[in-house]
Amino acid sequence: MNTNFSEVPKHYAARTHEKMQEVLMDPNGAGPAIHYYMIRGGSDQRNITVWEPGTISGEYIKTYGHYHIGNLNETYWFIFGSGIALLQKLVVGADGKMIPDEVAEFKAVLAKPGEKLFIPSSYGHLVANVGATYFVTADDSPVNFSDKKDEASMPGHADYEMVKKMQGFAYYVVEHDNTPTLKKNPRYKKIISEDLAGLPVIE
């Protein structure tokens, strides 16, 4: 086996509380220094993500969330723990650009170990850890370490700006009455179609 070890130092990245404040329901809430950890291997080796358990002002620890740039599908494999994945497809305007505060389709998916989730190219996605332990996934999104210095942390195939602008997705995943619950993000003007996986909803 002829292995190239030169990229190994670039594989690891961590998402800090400071960065996550941009998309939290309560940016001033107290949280861990690191929300989740990423080991990037790309489409061949897979990418591994590990979430810390817990909540921040009631919101479960989650990934930042992003939309893919270009025609790029992705598959998640759920390995350990308990999570909820959120997918949303934005309305596209007459100019061909996505409208940040209008959702054409929203879907919540219960994430259980041994299952996988296919994410079509036009859907933004994030995953929240709703369990009492680490939550662990693998995915097959590409990584190009020569593209930019922080490819492991903020991959070039992902668009984070619309999620940042809206301070998260159309719903937050929160703990309410000791149960994972969806709470509407008031920054979104409308949601045309939604599948909430039977989860309770609060305003």
Buried (B, 14 or more C-beta within 10 A) or exposed (E): EEEEEEBEEBBEBBBBBEBBBBBBBEBEBEBBEBBBBBBBBBEEEBBBBBBBBBBBBBBBBBBBBBBBEEEBEBBBBBBBBBBBBBBBBBBEEEEEEBBBBBBBBBBBBBBEBEEEBEBBEBBBBBBBBBBEEBBBBBBBBBBEBEEEEEBBBBBEBBBBEBBBEBBBBBBBBBBEEEEBBBBEBEEBEEBEEBEEBEBEEEE
